[in-house]
Amino acid sequence: MTDLLYSEAEDDLRAAVRSLLTDRNDTASVLARAEAGAPYDPGLWKALAGDMGAAGLLVPEKLGGQGASHREAAVVLEELGRAVAPAPYLTSSVIATETLLGLDVDSAEVAELIRELAAGRKTAVLAVPLSASPHGPLPAGASRITGVADAAVADVVLVPRSDGLYAVERANVTVEALTPLDLTRPLCAVTVGDTADGTRLADAATGERAVRRGLLAGAGLLASEQLGLAEWCLEETVRHTRERHQFNRPIGSFQALKHRMAQLWLEVVSARAAARNAADALATDSPEAALAVAVAQAYSSRVAVHAAEECVQLHAGIGMTWEHPAHLYLKRAKSDEIALGTPGRHKEKLAELVDLRAP
């Protein structure tokens, strides 16, 4: 039977990442940077990706990585979700890296780019909308792609074309900032001109398979980010309802609120099981990985939104203020809900995989 419990190494990794985020990503700083329109902290990324080596968790040691697995990367994303940290980890260290690992890693161009990403010296993004599903249509051949996450800080853009997959330096594409719902994960419109400015990494068929592999890994591990977000919202809500008094007693002692938080706890525990199962299936290259990812995304997306909504509502007036970080979590949860496929899209894929398609 699959062991979904956290290993000692995973617990140590969690402690290290949480300590770093506590020191470098406090909510006041996140709010200030988000409000200023510059959410990224280059120092935080250098410490996380390069110094700690988190960017190379999915990369084999022979290519300069840590030789770990999706389980360890999931732990990092849980902590990034808990801290609603603005960092291109999901887009660069998971989706782009996994896409490159689906290509010919013996190719000098592919291997060198993987080494740069694993060391944290460069970041890359896949030129597809954040909403792109692993099973849906891809914008191959489009010269302008809207809704690309983290493109503003990427060094390399991976561009799917009708004749193959290209790596294009950031200087050779036009990036236009958009107004996102989630200020901690900015979206851009990317316009790609002549791909002669880039390097062709694979033919069209190989490139499409690699892109879908990257998106599937991203969707599966996004569930861990959503899990971390939901856990923070639940813990913060419990803390607040213990401290907030009305009628000379903590509001958390009122039966109606107890029931709401108990229900939310059950949802979060179930989301943890689904997210861990998806990460483990990806780590072991299970033939049921697509099924595990569909289950995790169909469930975890809505749990994260529910947890963030309850956090805002049960904080009452303070939860509606800009100064309290609850709105950052709600916006991230709503943004994540449509990222890499909506819950409905994943339910459709789940029904197809288990042969329960609608009439």
Rosetta blueprint (number, residue, H / E / L):
1 M L
2 T L
3 D L
4 L L
5 L L
6 Y L
7 S L
8 E H
9 A H
10 E H
11 D H
12 D H
13 L H
14 R H
15 A H
16 A H
17 V H
18 R H
19 S H
20 L H
21 L H
22 T H
23 D H
24 R H
25 N L
26 D L
27 T H
28 A H
29 S H
30 V H
31 L H
32 A H
33 R H
34 A H
35 E H
36 A L
37 G L
38 A L
39 P L
40 Y L
41 D L
42 P H
43 G H
44 L H
45 W H
46 K H
47 A H
48 L H
49 A H
50 G H
51 D H
52 M L
53 G L
54 A H
55 A H
56 G H
57 L L
58 L L
59 V L
60 P L
61 E H
62 K H
63 L H
64 G L
65 G L
66 Q L
67 G L
68 A L
69 S L
70 H H
71 R H
72 E H
73 A H
74 A H
75 V H
76 V H
77 L H
78 E H
79 E H
80 L H
81 G H
82 R H
83 A L
84 V L
85 A L
86 P L
87 A L
88 P L
89 Y H
90 L H
91 T H
92 S H
93 S H
94 V H
95 I H
96 A H
97 T H
98 E H
99 T H
100 L H
101 L H
102 G L
103 L L
104 D L
105 V L
106 D L
107 S L
108 A H
109 E H
110 V H
111 A H
112 E H
113 L H
114 I H
115 R H
116 E H
117 L H
118 A H
119 A L
120 G L
121 R L
122 K L
123 T L
124 A E
125 V E
126 L E
127 A L
128 V L
129 P L
130 L L
131 S L
132 A L
133 S L
134 P L
135 H L
136 G L
137 P L
138 L L
139 P L
140 A L
141 G L
142 A L
143 S L
144 R E
145 I E
146 T E
147 G E
148 V E
149 A E
150 D L
151 A H
152 A H
153 V H
154 A L
155 D L
156 V E
157 V E
158 L E
159 V E
160 P E
161 R E
162 S L
163 D L
164 G E
165 L E
166 Y E
167 A E
168 V E
169 E E
170 R H
171 A H
172 N H
173 V E
174 T E
175 V E
176 E E
177 A E
178 L L
179 T L
180 P L
181 L L
182 D L
183 L L
184 T L
185 R L
186 P L
187 L E
188 C E
189 A E
190 V E
191 T E
192 V E
193 G L
194 D L
195 T H
196 A H
197 D H
198 G L
199 T E
200 R E
201 L E
202 A E
203 D L
204 A H
205 A H
206 T H
207 G H
208 E H
209 R H
210 A H
211 V H
212 R H
213 R H
214 G H
215 L H
216 L H
217 A H
218 G H
219 A H
220 G H
221 L H
222 L H
223 A H
224 S H
225 E H
226 Q H
227 L H
228 G H
229 L H
230 A H
231 E H
232 W H
233 C H
234 L H
235 E H
236 E H
237 T H
238 V H
239 R H
240 H H
241 T H
242 R H
243 E H
244 R L
245 H E
246 Q E
247 F L
248 N L
249 R E
250 P E
251 I H
252 G H
253 S H
254 F L
255 Q H
256 A H
257 L H
258 K H
259 H H
260 R H
261 M H
262 A H
263 Q H
264 L H
265 W H
266 L H
267 E H
268 V H
269 V H
270 S H
271 A H
272 R H
273 A H
274 A H
275 A H
276 R H
277 N H
278 A H
279 A H
280 D H
281 A H
282 L H
283 A H
284 T L
285 D L
286 S L
287 P L
288 E L
289 A H
290 A H
291 L H
292 A H
293 V H
294 A H
295 V H
296 A H
297 Q H
298 A H
299 Y H
300 S H
301 S H
302 R H
303 V H
304 A H
305 V H
306 H H
307 A H
308 A H
309 E H
310 E H
311 C H
312 V H
313 Q H
314 L H
315 H L
316 A H
317 G H
318 I H
319 G H
320 M H
321 T L
322 W L
323 E L
324 H L
325 P L
326 A H
327 H H
328 L H
329 Y H
330 L H
331 K H
332 R H
333 A H
334 K H
335 S H
336 D H
337 E H
338 I H
339 A L
340 L L
341 G L
342 T L
343 P H
344 G H
345 R H
346 H H
347 K H
348 E H
349 K H
350 L H
351 A H
352 E H
353 L H
354 V L
355 D L
356 L L
357 R L
358 A L
359 P L
